[in-house]
């Protein structure tokens, strides 16, 4: 049992279950794995895509269990975690996983995940926004990423013949996501570009998922020619900004290398994969042929980053006492 201080200042014991050791930022691992599965599917690499989908789904179930157990057993801890931007990975990971499942043709499951994400999203978003401050790390852009993940999933299911109301809902989430991006930008500490532990990349990832949402919306038949043209232009602009941010962040990594493993490195892998997927989708939606080969190159960079981060996680986990006991490495 752990002892924590309640809001009234009294000490109380809380369960010391495995779920208490799972940080909210771990949801970025599902986001990274899921979006690379989407990218590999778009690139025709179905076997690798299926493997990553299985991993993403398994991780999602594990993290969902940790989310629920924390809420049921350690309410104070859950409330504290829910006030931090990484908590929104719960929404974003559900949106990304739902998008990949929709691409499998399982629209019922995808709709269920969309409903779940939409149910949780306003509570977590409100909690995070209430605790916004100045000089925040890159995770602050998860307010945009989580919202755009709903836009992407809703647009994906709508394109597969889902309910008519999904298209306008996706458009509304997309517009709100852009507003939230601007709100996050004024609160972001620019020094994090050189000193961040990995989540500084979300500044570009948020632009990439916004471009992906715009590209998917452009492909829907629900709009007037004027609105479709505006969405096509938004796709180009957002993807261009995302690629520029990608280049700046890569240059910063080369100038100030940070090779040690950190759970926030999954928030680096996610933007790499998301930028690749955004380029692949934008190429189809806007008819720009060179975006497809660019997206494929970026995709394999994302896969390489995933492998390096996964290796770092395994090495780091093998040194933790709880894991060593589980694997009997301390005998």
C-alpha positions as semicolon CSV with decimal commas, in nm:
position;residue;x (nm);y (nm);z (nm)
1;X;0,000;0,000;0,000
2;X;0,105;0,360;-0,067
3;X;0,021;0,655;0,153
4;X;-0,100;0,971;-0,017
5;X;-0,232;1,306;0,103
6;X;-0,595;1,372;0,025
7;X;-0,726;1,716;-0,077
8;X;-0,831;1,772;0,289
9;X;-0,479;1,714;0,408
10;X;-0,533;1,374;0,571
11;X;-0,320;1,069;0,500
12;X;-0,482;0,768;0,344
13;X;-0,361;0,436;0,211
14;X;-0,404;0,351;-0,154
15;X;-0,354;0,020;-0,334
16;X;-0,006;-0,047;-0,466
17;X;-0,122;-0,230;-0,778
18;X;0,064;-0,253;-1,107
19;X;-0,162;0,012;-1,256
20;X;-0,019;0,278;-1,023
21;X;0,315;0,256;-1,205
22;X;0,171;0,323;-1,551
23;X;0,224;0,689;-1,650
24;X;-0,036;0,862;-1,869
25;X;0,238;0,927;-2,127
26;X;0,246;0,552;-2,198
27;X;-0,060;0,604;-2,419
28;X;0,175;0,751;-2,679
29;X;0,309;0,399;-2,737
30;X;-0,036;0,294;-2,860
31;X;-0,059;0,607;-3,074
32;X;0,283;0,543;-3,229
33;X;0,222;0,174;-3,290
34;X;-0,128;0,228;-3,423
35;X;-0,040;0,501;-3,670
36;X;0,252;0,301;-3,808
37;X;0,009;0,013;-3,858
38;X;-0,211;0,252;-4,058
39;X;0,088;0,367;-4,263
40;X;0,205;0,015;-4,338
41;X;-0,148;-0,075;-4,448
42;X;-0,154;0,222;-4,686
43;X;0,187;0,117;-4,819
44;X;0,066;-0,239;-4,881
45;X;0,272;-0,401;-4,605
46;X;-0,018;-0,595;-4,458
47;X;0,173;-0,849;-4,249
48;X;0,378;-0,587;-4,066
49;X;0,067;-0,373;-4,034
50;X;-0,124;-0,662;-3,873
51;X;0,158;-0,729;-3,626
52;X;0,165;-0,367;-3,513
53;X;-0,214;-0,358;-3,497
54;X;-0,211;-0,657;-3,263
55;X;0,053;-0,490;-3,046
56;X;-0,139;-0,162;-3,041
57;X;-0,464;-0,337;-2,948
58;X;-0,294;-0,531;-2,670
59;X;-0,131;-0,220;-2,529
60;X;-0,460;-0,033;-2,552
61;X;-0,639;-0,301;-2,346
62;X;-0,361;-0,292;-2,086
63;X;-0,367;0,086;-2,057
64;X;-0,747;0,096;-2,053
65;X;-0,739;-0,146;-1,761
66;X;-0,484;0,075;-1,582
67;X;-0,705;0,380;-1,650
68;X;-1,013;0,207;-1,506
69;X;-0,835;0,055;-1,205
70;X;-0,678;0,387;-1,114
71;X;-1,020;0,553;-1,131
72;X;-1,179;0,284;-0,915
73;X;-0,903;0,236;-0,657
74;X;-0,697;0,555;-0,639
75;X;-0,934;0,839;-0,726
76;X;-0,696;1,108;-0,601
77;X;-0,415;0,976;-0,817
78;X;-0,650;0,957;-1,117
79;X;-0,761;1,316;-1,067
80;X;-0,403;1,438;-1,051
81;X;-0,306;1,249;-1,366
82;X;-0,618;1,364;-1,551
83;X;-0,512;1,725;-1,506
84;X;-0,194;1,672;-1,711
85;X;-0,180;1,684;-2,094
86;X;-0,049;1,324;-2,129
87;X;-0,386;1,204;-1,997
88;X;-0,528;1,295;-2,338
89;X;-0,331;1,008;-2,492
90;X;-0,626;0,798;-2,371
91;X;-0,845;0,972;-2,628
92;X;-0,585;0,995;-2,904
93;X;-0,481;0,630;-2,875
94;X;-0,845;0,521;-2,894
95;X;-0,897;0,737;-3,203
96;X;-0,587;0,601;-3,378
97;X;-0,674;0,239;-3,295
98;X;-1,031;0,295;-3,411
99;X;-0,907;0,438;-3,742
100;X;-0,697;0,129;-3,811
101;X;-0,986;-0,100;-3,719
102;X;-1,215;0,095;-3,952
103;X;-0,968;0,033;-4,234
104;X;-1,012;-0,338;-4,162
105;X;-1,381;-0,300;-4,241
106;X;-1,496;-0,342;-3,880
107;X;-1,713;-0,030;-3,870
108;X;-1,916;-0,142;-3,568
109;X;-1,605;-0,173;-3,352
110;X;-1,469;0,154;-3,489
111;X;-1,795;0,331;-3,404
112;X;-1,782;0,186;-3,053
113;X;-1,430;0,318;-3,004
114;X;-1,537;0,656;-3,142
115;X;-1,826;0,669;-2,896
116;X;-1,593;0,578;-2,609
117;X;-1,337;0,841;-2,708
118;X;-1,605;1,109;-2,747
119;X;-1,741;1,019;-2,404
120;X;-1,405;1,056;-2,229
121;X;-1,269;1,347;-2,434
122;X;-1,463;1,645;-2,287
123;X;-1,386;1,552;-1,927
124;X;-1,013;1,507;-1,984
125;X;-0,990;1,812;-2,212
126;X;-1,166;2,033;-1,957
127;X;-0,942;1,904;-1,678
128;X;-0,626;1,972;-1,879
129;X;-0,733;2,317;-2,000
130;X;-0,824;2,423;-1,645
131;X;-0,463;2,357;-1,542
132;X;-0,296;2,520;-1,843
133;X;-0,001;2,747;-1,768
134;X;0,291;2,912;-1,940
135;X;0,615;2,743;-2,042
136;X;0,462;2,400;-2,094
137;X;0,626;2,097;-2,261
138;X;0,527;1,957;-2,598
139;X;0,258;1,737;-2,444
140;X;0,041;2,049;-2,429
141;X;-0,032;1,995;-2,801
142;X;-0,222;1,678;-2,711
143;X;-0,528;1,900;-2,671
144;X;-0,512;1,933;-3,050
145;X;-0,401;1,576;-3,123
146;X;-0,679;1,418;-2,918
147;X;-0,943;1,634;-3,083
148;X;-0,811;1,573;-3,433
149;X;-0,800;1,198;-3,364
150;X;-1,179;1,216;-3,329
151;X;-1,200;1,406;-3,657
152;X;-0,985;1,145;-3,835
153;X;-1,180;0,849;-3,695
154;X;-1,519;1,008;-3,769
155;X;-1,413;1,095;-4,125
156;X;-1,272;0,744;-4,180
157;X;-1,594;0,575;-4,069
158;X;-1,800;0,826;-4,271
159;X;-1,598;0,741;-4,584
160;X;-1,676;0,373;-4,522
161;X;-2,051;0,441;-4,533
162;X;-2,110;0,535;-4,170
163;X;-2,393;0,756;-4,042
164;X;-2,442;1,084;-4,229
165;X;-2,391;1,293;-3,915
166;X;-2,029;1,178;-3,888
167;X;-1,905;1,407;-4,168
168;X;-2,020;1,736;-4,007
169;X;-1,904;1,608;-3,668
170;X;-1,558;1,538;-3,814
171;X;-1,548;1,888;-3,961
172;X;-1,642;2,040;-3,624
173;X;-1,369;1,844;-3,443
174;X;-1,119;1,949;-3,710
175;X;-1,195;2,320;-3,668
176;X;-1,187;2,295;-3,288
177;X;-0,856;2,111;-3,307
178;X;-0,701;2,402;-3,498
179;X;-0,822;2,648;-3,232
180;X;-0,676;2,430;-2,957
181;X;-0,345;2,412;-3,144
182;X;-0,316;2,791;-3,133
183;X;-0,402;2,787;-2,762
184;X;-0,130;2,531;-2,698
185;X;0,123;2,718;-2,910
186;X;0,115;3,030;-2,695
187;X;0,175;2,815;-2,386
188;X;0,456;2,603;-2,528
189;X;0,810;2,661;-2,401
190;X;1,014;2,696;-2,721
191;X;1,329;2,596;-2,532
192;X;1,183;2,244;-2,523
193;X;1,277;2,207;-2,890
194;X;1,640;2,178;-2,776
195;X;1,589;2,029;-2,430
196;X;1,271;1,819;-2,444
197;X;1,278;1,449;-2,362
198;X;1,073;1,350;-2,667
199;X;0,730;1,507;-2,641
200;X;0,852;1,829;-2,806
201;X;0,783;1,648;-3,133
202;X;0,409;1,671;-3,067
203;X;0,424;2,031;-3,193
204;X;0,476;1,880;-3,540
205;X;0,261;1,573;-3,477
206;X;-0,039;1,794;-3,403
207;X;0,006;1,965;-3,740
208;X;0,042;1,628;-3,912
209;X;-0,277;1,482;-3,766
210;X;-0,455;1,807;-3,855
211;X;-0,333;1,765;-4,214
212;X;-0,450;1,403;-4,209
213;X;-0,794;1,511;-4,085
214;X;-0,813;1,777;-4,358
215;X;-0,711;1,523;-4,622
216;X;-0,974;1,273;-4,511
217;X;-1,239;1,544;-4,499
218;X;-1,142;1,657;-4,850
219;X;-1,215;1,309;-4,983
220;X;-1,572;1,305;-4,846
221;X;-1,854;1,385;-5,093
222;X;-2,055;1,592;-4,844
223;X;-1,916;1,938;-4,917
224;X;-1,979;2,221;-5,156
225;X;-1,703;2,287;-5,411
226;X;-1,594;2,594;-5,216
227;X;-1,560;2,407;-4,887
228;X;-1,382;2,116;-5,055
229;X;-1,135;2,361;-5,207
230;X;-1,075;2,519;-4,866
231;X;-1,013;2,178;-4,710
232;X;-0,771;2,089;-4,990
233;X;-0,580;2,412;-4,931
234;X;-0,579;2,346;-4,555
235;X;-0,432;2,002;-4,622
236;X;-0,142;2,150;-4,819
237;X;-0,074;2,427;-4,568
238;X;-0,089;2,204;-4,262
239;X;0,127;1,934;-4,417
240;X;0,381;2,195;-4,527
241;X;0,397;2,334;-4,174
242;X;0,429;1,982;-4,033
243;X;0,719;1,901;-4,265
244;X;0,891;2,229;-4,171
245;X;0,847;2,148;-3,803
246;X;0,980;1,796;-3,867
247;X;1,296;1,945;-4,021
248;X;1,347;2,191;-3,734
249;X;1,302;1,924;-3,468
250;X;1,534;1,685;-3,649
251;X;1,801;1,955;-3,668
252;X;1,756;2,020;-3,295
253;X;1,799;1,648;-3,221
254;X;2,124;1,642;-3,420
255;X;2,251;1,951;-3,239
256;X;2,155;1,829;-2,891
257;X;2,134;1,446;-2,896
258;X;1,926;1,285;-2,620
259;X;1,988;0,911;-2,668
260;X;1,867;0,786;-2,328
261;X;1,530;0,607;-2,320
262;X;1,236;0,801;-2,184
263;X;0,868;0,707;-2,206
264;X;0,815;1,041;-2,379
265;X;1,015;0,909;-2,675
266;X;0,698;0,736;-2,791
267;X;0,569;1,089;-2,843
268;X;0,857;1,129;-3,090
269;X;0,769;0,814;-3,284
270;X;0,404;0,913;-3,317
271;X;0,469;1,237;-3,511
272;X;0,717;1,056;-3,737
273;X;0,452;0,799;-3,828
274;X;0,172;1,055;-3,842
275;X;0,363;1,279;-4,084
276;X;0,419;0,980;-4,310
277;X;0,050;0,885;-4,306
278;X;-0,056;1,246;-4,361
279;X;0,169;1,265;-4,669
280;X;0,030;0,939;-4,808
281;X;-0,332;1,045;-4,757
282;X;-0,272;1,402;-4,875
283;X;-0,113;1,275;-5,194
284;X;-0,430;1,085;-5,279
285;X;-0,672;1,355;-5,162
286;X;-0,502;1,644;-5,342
287;X;-0,358;1,465;-5,646
288;X;0,004;1,559;-5,565
289;X;0,198;1,255;-5,687
290;X;0,531;1,321;-5,514
291;X;0,371;1,305;-5,168
292;X;0,331;0,927;-5,196
293;X;0,705;0,843;-5,227
294;X;0,782;1,104;-4,960
295;X;0,531;0,942;-4,728
296;X;0,684;0,598;-4,786
297;X;1,034;0,723;-4,699
298;X;0,904;0,893;-4,385
299;X;0,715;0,576;-4,295
300;X;1,029;0,365;-4,281
301;X;1,202;0,633;-4,075
302;X;0,911;0,603;-3,833
303;X;0,942;0,224;-3,825
304;X;1,315;0,252;-3,748
305;X;1,241;0,498;-3,468
306;X;0,978;0,259;-3,331
307;X;1,228;-0,027;-3,323
308;X;1,490;0,185;-3,146
309;X;1,238;0,310;-2,891
310;X;1,103;-0,040;-2,829
311;X;1,457;-0,166;-2,774
312;X;1,520;0,118;-2,531
313;X;1,202;0,031;-2,344
314;X;1,299;-0,337;-2,313
315;X;1,645;-0,250;-2,181
316;X;1,501;0,002;-1,937
317;X;1,225;-0,235;-1,821
318;X;1,472;-0,519;-1,761
319;X;1,643;-0,306;-1,496
320;X;1,327;-0,233;-1,298
321;X;1,288;-0,440;-0,978
322;X;0,921;-0,526;-1,044
323;X;0,999;-0,653;-1,395
324;X;1,308;-0,839;-1,280
325;X;1,101;-1,023;-1,020
326;X;0,835;-1,104;-1,277
327;X;1,090;-1,241;-1,522
328;X;1,292;-1,401;-1,239
329;X;1,602;-1,211;-1,347
330;X;1,700;-1,142;-0,985
331;X;1,766;-1,507;-0,903
